Amino acid sequence: MPHVEARVIESIEEKGWDLLPHPPYSPTEAPMDYHINRSLKNWMSNKVYDDLDELVDDVKAWIASKNRGFFERGIECYQKNEKLLLK
């Protein structure tokens, strides 16, 4: 099991949820996700949301703040790494 704080595990168990494994970052496995998630993580750092709607609105604001080039760079990164994997 990955390193997870005991209070988090307790809360997950109380709710009857399953803890899904999340693989560590690998530039050859999910570069597109990494490109997006790293930027979104920085955007959301130190923010606290009162409800799901507030979170969704903030993610939408983050998407709107990105220009086309941001997403194109993510796709280009993915394509380069995909070529390396297929060799």
TORPA-4810 file (N, C-alpha, C, O; in nm, 3 decimals):
<nodes>
NODE_1_0.085_-0.118_0.000_0.000_0.000_0.000_0.089_0.124_0.000_0.191_0.127_0.069_M
NODE_2_0.053_0.224_-0.076_0.134_0.347_-0.081_0.131_0.420_0.052_0.045_0.393_0.137_P
NODE_3_0.224_0.510_0.069_0.228_0.590_0.192_0.106_0.681_0.194_0.089_0.769_0.110_H
NODE_4_0.022_0.658_0.294_-0.100_0.738_0.310_-0.116_0.764_0.460_-0.098_0.673_0.541_V
NODE_5_-0.150_0.885_0.495_-0.169_0.918_0.636_-0.280_0.833_0.696_-0.381_0.805_0.631_E
NODE_6_-0.260_0.792_0.821_-0.354_0.702_0.889_-0.496_0.759_0.893_-0.592_0.684_0.877_A
NODE_7_-0.510_0.890_0.913_-0.644_0.950_0.918_-0.715_0.937_0.783_-0.837_0.920_0.778_R
NODE_8_-0.639_0.944_0.676_-0.697_0.930_0.542_-0.747_0.787_0.523_-0.859_0.765_0.475_V
NODE_9_-0.665_0.691_0.560_-0.704_0.550_0.547_-0.829_0.523_0.631_-0.921_0.456_0.585_I
NODE_10_-0.831_0.574_0.752_-0.946_0.555_0.841_-1.074_0.612_0.778_-1.179_0.549_0.782_E
NODE_11_-1.064_0.731_0.722_-1.180_0.794_0.659_-1.228_0.715_0.538_-1.348_0.698_0.517_S
NODE_12_-1.134_0.666_0.459_-1.168_0.586_0.341_-1.241_0.459_0.383_-1.343_0.422_0.324_I
NODE_13_-1.189_0.394_0.487_-1.252_0.270_0.535_-1.392_0.297_0.593_-1.484_0.219_0.570_E
NODE_14_-1.407_0.407_0.667_-1.538_0.442_0.723_-1.643_0.463_0.615_-1.760_0.428_0.632_E
NODE_15_-1.601_0.518_0.503_-1.693_0.546_0.394_-1.716_0.424_0.304_-1.802_0.426_0.216_K
NODE_16_-1.637_0.319_0.327_-1.651_0.199_0.246_-1.592_0.213_0.107_-1.628_0.139_0.015_G
NODE_17_-1.501_0.310_0.091_-1.438_0.333_-0.039_-1.320_0.238_-0.058_-1.267_0.184_0.039_W
NODE_18_-1.281_0.220_-0.183_-1.161_0.144_-0.215_-1.048_0.241_-0.244_-1.068_0.343_-0.311_D
NODE_19_-0.929_0.210_-0.195_-0.811_0.290_-0.223_-0.748_0.236_-0.351_-0.701_0.123_-0.354_L
NODE_20_-0.748_0.317_-0.455_-0.694_0.274_-0.583_-0.546_0.307_-0.591_-0.505_0.416_-0.549_L
NODE_21_-0.466_0.216_-0.644_-0.323_0.244_-0.657_-0.299_0.351_-0.763_-0.369_0.357_-0.864_P
NODE_22_-0.200_0.433_-0.740_-0.162_0.537_-0.836_-0.014_0.519_-0.864_0.067_0.537_-0.774_H
NODE_23_0.022_0.486_-0.988_0.163_0.463_-1.018_0.244_0.591_-1.001_0.192_0.701_-1.021_P
NODE_24_0.371_0.578_-0.965_0.456_0.697_-0.956_0.473_0.760_-1.093_0.450_0.696_-1.195_P
NODE_25_0.512_0.886_-1.094_0.533_0.956_-1.220_0.639_0.886_-1.302_0.744_0.848_-1.250_Y
NODE_26_0.613_0.870_-1.427_0.711_0.818_-1.522_0.694_0.895_-1.651_0.585_0.897_-1.708_S
NODE_27_0.801_0.960_-1.698_0.789_1.040_-1.820_0.755_0.958_-1.944_0.712_1.013_-2.045_P
NODE_28_0.775_0.826_-1.937_0.744_0.744_-2.053_0.605_0.682_-2.046_0.559_0.624_-2.144_T
NODE_29_0.539_0.693_-1.932_0.408_0.629_-1.919_0.291_0.723_-1.940_0.193_0.686_-2.005_E
NODE_30_0.299_0.844_-1.887_0.185_0.935_-1.899_0.232_1.080_-1.907_0.197_1.162_-1.823_A
NODE_31_0.311_1.113_-2.008_0.365_1.249_-2.016_0.257_1.355_-2.036_0.272_1.467_-1.988_P
NODE_32_0.150_1.321_-2.104_0.042_1.418_-2.126_-0.024_1.453_-1.993_-0.047_1.570_-1.962_M
NODE_33_-0.053_1.349_-1.915_-0.112_1.372_-1.783_-0.018_1.453_-1.696_-0.061_1.544_-1.626_D
NODE_34_0.110_1.420_-1.701_0.206_1.491_-1.616_0.209_1.639_-1.653_0.211_1.725_-1.565_Y
NODE_35_0.210_1.669_-1.779_0.213_1.808_-1.827_0.094_1.887_-1.771_0.110_1.998_-1.722_H
NODE_36_-0.022_1.829_-1.778_-0.143_1.896_-1.731_-0.148_1.897_-1.578_-0.173_2.001_-1.518_I
NODE_37_-0.125_1.781_-1.516_-0.140_1.772_-1.371_-0.040_1.858_-1.295_-0.075_1.915_-1.192_N
NODE_38_0.082_1.868_-1.346_0.183_1.951_-1.278_0.137_2.097_-1.276_0.146_2.164_-1.173_R
NODE_39_0.088_2.145_-1.387_0.042_2.283_-1.396_-0.082_2.306_-1.310_-0.093_2.406_-1.240_S
NODE_40_-0.176_2.212_-1.316_-0.298_2.225_-1.236_-0.267_2.218_-1.087_-0.327_2.290_-1.007_L
NODE_41_-0.173_2.132_-1.050_-0.133_2.122_-0.909_-0.077_2.255_-0.859_-0.109_2.299_-0.749_K
NODE_42_0.006_2.318_-0.940_0.061_2.449_-0.902_-0.051_2.552_-0.888_-0.049_2.633_-0.795_N
NODE_43_-0.146_2.551_-0.979_-0.259_2.645_-0.977_-0.341_2.628_-0.848_-0.385_2.726_-0.788_W
NODE_44_-0.359_2.503_-0.806_-0.447_2.474_-0.693_-0.376_2.474_-0.558_-0.441_2.463_-0.454_M
NODE_45_-0.244_2.488_-0.558_-0.171_2.479_-0.431_-0.219_2.584_-0.332_-0.244_2.699_-0.368_S
NODE_46_-0.232_2.541_-0.210_-0.273_2.627_-0.098_-0.416_2.680_-0.110_-0.452_2.776_-0.042_N
NODE_47_-0.497_2.619_-0.195_-0.637_2.660_-0.205_-0.724_2.563_-0.125_-0.693_2.445_-0.115_K
NODE_48_-0.831_2.614_-0.071_-0.927_2.532_0.002_-1.064_2.559_-0.060_-1.103_2.674_-0.080_V
NODE_49_-1.136_2.451_-0.089_-1.267_2.464_-0.152_-1.376_2.426_-0.052_-1.363_2.328_0.021_Y
NODE_50_-1.482_2.503_-0.050_-1.593_2.475_0.040_-1.685_2.365_-0.012_-1.751_2.297_0.067_D
NODE_51_-1.688_2.348_-0.144_-1.774_2.244_-0.200_-1.725_2.207_-0.340_-1.634_2.270_-0.394_D
NODE_52_-1.786_2.104_-0.396_-1.746_2.053_-0.526_-1.765_2.157_-0.636_-1.682_2.168_-0.726_L
NODE_53_-1.872_2.234_-0.629_-1.897_2.337_-0.731_-1.783_2.439_-0.737_-1.743_2.482_-0.844_D
NODE_54_-1.733_2.475_-0.621_-1.622_2.571_-0.615_-1.496_2.512_-0.678_-1.424_2.581_-0.750_E
NODE_55_-1.472_2.384_-0.652_-1.357_2.315_-0.713_-1.372_2.310_-0.865_-1.278_2.341_-0.938_L
NODE_56_-1.490_2.270_-0.911_-1.515_2.261_-1.056_-1.498_2.397_-1.122_-1.437_2.407_-1.229_V
NODE_57_-1.549_2.501_-1.060_-1.534_2.637_-1.115_-1.387_2.677_-1.125_-1.346_2.741_-1.222_D
NODE_58_-1.307_2.639_-1.026_-1.166_2.674_-1.028_-1.091_2.597_-1.137_-1.005_2.653_-1.204_D
NODE_59_-1.125_2.470_-1.155_-1.061_2.392_-1.263_-1.099_2.451_-1.399_-1.016_2.460_-1.488_V
NODE_60_-1.224_2.491_-1.414_-1.267_2.555_-1.539_-1.191_2.685_-1.562_-1.154_2.717_-1.675_K
NODE_61_-1.168_2.761_-1.455_-1.092_2.886_-1.467_-0.948_2.857_-1.507_-0.890_2.931_-1.587_A
NODE_62_-0.891_2.748_-1.453_-0.754_2.710_-1.491_-0.749_2.676_-1.641_-0.660_2.721_-1.712_W
NODE_63_-0.844_2.596_-1.688_-0.848_2.559_-1.830_-0.859_2.683_-1.916_-0.789_2.696_-2.017_I
NODE_64_-0.947_2.776_-1.878_-0.966_2.899_-1.955_-0.841_2.986_-1.954_-0.820_3.065_-2.046_A
NODE_65_-0.757_2.973_-1.851_-0.637_3.055_-1.841_-0.525_3.006_-1.933_-0.427_3.077_-1.956_S
NODE_66_-0.538_2.885_-1.984_-0.433_2.826_-2.068_-0.460_2.858_-2.215_-0.573_2.851_-2.263_K
NODE_67_-0.353_2.892_-2.284_-0.369_2.917_-2.427_-0.350_2.787_-2.504_-0.311_2.684_-2.448_N
NODE_68_-0.378_2.793_-2.630_-0.369_2.675_-2.716_-0.230_2.612_-2.713_-0.216_2.490_-2.717_R
NODE_69_-0.128_2.697_-2.706_0.010_2.648_-2.706_0.040_2.557_-2.588_0.119_2.463_-2.601_G
NODE_70_-0.020_2.583_-2.474_0.002_2.498_-2.357_-0.040_2.355_-2.388_0.036_2.261_-2.361_F
NODE_71_-0.157_2.338_-2.443_-0.206_2.204_-2.474_-0.131_2.142_-2.592_-0.109_2.021_-2.594_F
NODE_72_-0.091_2.223_-2.688_-0.011_2.172_-2.800_0.122_2.118_-2.751_0.168_2.014_-2.797_E
NODE_73_0.187_2.188_-2.656_0.314_2.141_-2.601_0.296_2.007_-2.530_0.382_1.919_-2.540_R
NODE_74_0.185_1.991_-2.460_0.157_1.864_-2.395_0.141_1.751_-2.494_0.190_1.640_-2.471_G
NODE_75_0.073_1.778_-2.604_0.055_1.676_-2.709_0.188_1.644_-2.774_0.218_1.527_-2.800_I
NODE_76_0.269_1.745_-2.802_0.401_1.723_-2.863_0.489_1.639_-2.771_0.559_1.549_-2.817_E
NODE_77_0.485_1.667_-2.643_0.562_1.590_-2.546_0.518_1.445_-2.548_0.600_1.353_-2.546_C
NODE_78_0.387_1.424_-2.551_0.332_1.289_-2.556_0.380_1.216_-2.682_0.420_1.100_-2.676_Y
NODE_79_0.374_1.284_-2.796_0.413_1.222_-2.923_0.560_1.184_-2.922_0.597_1.078_-2.972_Q
NODE_80_0.646_1.271_-2.868_0.789_1.240_-2.862_0.814_1.117_-2.776_0.891_1.028_-2.814_K
NODE_81_0.751_1.112_-2.660_0.770_0.998_-2.572_0.709_0.871_-2.628_0.762_0.762_-2.605_N
NODE_82_0.599_0.883_-2.699_0.537_0.766_-2.761_0.632_0.705_-2.863_0.643_0.583_-2.872_E
NODE_83_0.699_0.790_-2.941_0.796_0.740_-3.040_0.909_0.664_-2.971_0.954_0.562_-3.022_K
NODE_84_0.955_0.714_-2.856_1.060_0.646_-2.782_1.013_0.509_-2.732_1.089_0.413_-2.734_L
NODE_85_0.889_0.501_-2.690_0.834_0.375_-2.640_0.819_0.271_-2.750_0.834_0.151_-2.726_L
NODE_86_0.790_0.316_-2.871_0.764_0.224_-2.981_0.890_0.174_-3.049_0.884_0.086_-3.134_L
NODE_87_1.004_0.229_-3.012_1.131_0.183_-3.072_1.171_0.048_-3.023_1.274_-0.005_-3.063_K
</nodes>
